[in-house]
Amino acid sequence: MSISGKKILIAISGGIAAYKIHFLIRDFVKKGAEVQVIMTPDAEQFVTKLSISTLSKKPVYTDFYSDNGTWNSHVELALWADVMLVAPCTANTLSKMVHGMCDNLVIATYMSAKCPVFIAPAMDLDMYVHPSTRKNLEMAESFGHVVIPAESGELASGLIGQGRMAEPETISNTIENFFNSQQEAQTLRGKVVLITAGPTYEALDPVRFIGNHSSGKMGFSLAEEASKRGAKVILISGPTAQTINDKNVELHKITSAKEMLAKVFEFYDTIDIGIASAAVADYAPKEVAKEKIKKNDENLTLELVKNPDILKTMGEKKTHQFLVGFALETQNEEENAKGKLEKKNLDMIVLNSLRDEGAGFKNDTNKIKIFTRTEKKEFDLKSKDEVAKDILNFVESQLLK
Ligand SMILES: Cc1cc2nc3c(=O)[nH]c(=O)nc-3n(C[C@H](O)[C@H](O)[C@H](O)COP(=O)(O)O)c2cc1C
């Protein structure tokens, strides 16, 4: 396992430690990685494009515009990368990154990137410990970026303390370890996983709908986790406030149960695993009023008709797919869940009971039990991200049988 064939985007900003990047680029290239370098305009005061492009074997970009009048697409650069490394990362560039101050090619590329971001800060002693730097590094970590801490030693100013950019070898090892751990955990590589998430909204008139409290969190956590394990994920979601920024996840937004059904069956033949975590409305208004319904009458009677049962249809049309359903029950939980497993021809069902505090729709946590036809497993109350891991571990254990 190595970084061979990986695409590494290095952004250099204007710090004295920029000279060390030559060694890092040479190391990456020697190990078979593809390296693309971009620089802030200030970085050009510290290293030359010529030396960097000679080592990286690619042109180096510092500006949105090339001399020949073409555009250096920050979006293409960002989407090309498997990882982005900002090294050295100056106090200025760090601040721009975390506050979205997008006034150069490096920051525009960073803000377009969907890949993991590594930051190797380098500053003089007092800059590094300044509260604004501390806060900005904390923010960067809260975005999920990896900060490779500066090391202690003699600084360019002559002061002694923390602030030296990590050695190229440390940076290289950090990135190599990241790729290795990714490869080790790629237990769903080559699999296509379809996940439904969120509520559906069933229109009453142009402004009103019947919906439910599903937040979509469980489905989005599952999508993220499946992607981390190397799966290609098709995430079909009703209206939610959740967002996802992951190049392995194809997000399809729908509104109603009928739209969800149609979307699911656009992909159904191509998937290996289907996980139906959406809270699909069982009924929809028979008629959708063309105009807003006026409050003229004392009573308003709505006629509702049954929506298509998406999961049941998936079960009926199952050929090779491994199907996982969710049951949210308030009474006779286990019996109802097992009944649903049989009736809908599922391979596995995840039960959450509204009787358990912290479980179900709106919480960030969930407490589940998993059933197959022959097995039952109970889990503690956990964050939905952790629950997603438990569910996928269980799916994987079943696939190995
Ligand atoms: C000789 C010299 C060395 C510098 N070293 C650093 C440094 O190590 N870290 C840092 O944050 N800023 C350093 N600066 C200041 C940055 O170059 C300055 O804040 C610049 O605006 C950074 O721009 P950039 O982040 O767009 O590259 C240094 C400036 C000079 C003149």
The ligand as a Tripos MOL2 file, in Angstrom:
@<TRIPOS>MOLECULE
LIG
   31    33     1     0     0
SMALL
NO_CHARGES

@<TRIPOS>ATOM
      1 C1         10.7330   36.7910    5.1560 C.3       1 LIG1
      2 C2          9.3080   36.5730    5.5290 C.ar      1 LIG1
      3 C3          8.9390   35.3960    6.1370 C.ar      1 LIG1
      4 C4          7.6090   35.1510    6.4860 C.ar      1 LIG1
      5 N1          7.2910   33.9770    7.0920 N.ar      1 LIG1
      6 C5          6.0140   33.7500    7.4690 C.ar      1 LIG1
      7 C6          5.6630   32.5440    8.1130 C.ar      1 LIG1
      8 O1          6.4850   31.6730    8.3420 O.2       1 LIG1
      9 N2          4.3680   32.3690    8.4700 N.ar      1 LIG1
     10 C7          3.4120   33.3120    8.2570 C.ar      1 LIG1
     11 O2          2.2690   33.0970    8.6360 O.2       1 LIG1
     12 N3          3.7140   34.4570    7.6210 N.ar      1 LIG1
     13 C8          5.0030   34.7160    7.2330 C.ar      1 LIG1
     14 N4          5.3070   35.9000    6.6000 N.ar      1 LIG1
     15 C9          4.2590   36.8590    6.3310 C.3       1 LIG1
     16 C10         3.4690   36.4650    5.0810 C.3       1 LIG1
     17 O3          4.3200   36.3840    3.9760 O.3       1 LIG1
     18 C11         2.3690   37.4900    4.8380 C.3       1 LIG1
     19 O4          1.4150   37.4310    5.8750 O.3       1 LIG1
     20 C12         1.6900   37.2960    3.4970 C.3       1 LIG1
     21 O5          0.6510   38.2450    3.3800 O.3       1 LIG1
     22 C13         1.1350   35.8930    3.3480 C.3       1 LIG1
     23 O6          0.3710   35.8260    2.1850 O.3       1 LIG1
     24 P1         -0.2630   34.4360    1.6910 P.3       1 LIG1
     25 O7         -0.8490   33.7920    2.8850 O.co2     1 LIG1
     26 O8         -1.2960   34.8380    0.6900 O.co2     1 LIG1
     27 O9          0.8290   33.6680    1.0680 O.co2     1 LIG1
     28 C14         6.6340   36.1350    6.2430 C.ar      1 LIG1
     29 C15         7.0070   37.3090    5.5880 C.ar      1 LIG1
     30 C16         8.3240   37.5210    5.2460 C.ar      1 LIG1
     31 C17         8.6730   38.8020    4.5310 C.3       1 LIG1
@<TRIPOS>BOND
     1     1     2 1
     2     2     3 ar
     3     2    30 ar
     4     3     4 ar
     5     4     5 ar
     6     4    28 ar
     7     5     6 ar
     8     6     7 ar
     9     6    13 1
    10     7     8 2
    11     7     9 ar
    12     9    10 ar
    13    10    11 2
    14    10    12 ar
    15    12    13 ar
    16    13    14 ar
    17    14    15 1
    18    14    28 ar
    19    15    16 1
    20    16    17 1
    21    16    18 1
    22    18    19 1
    23    18    20 1
    24    20    21 1
    25    20    22 1
    26    22    23 1
    27    23    24 1
    28    24    25 2
    29    24    26 1
    30    24    27 1
    31    28    29 ar
    32    29    30 ar
    33    30    31 1
@<TRIPOS>SUBSTRUCTURE
     1 LIG1         1 GROUP 0 **** ****
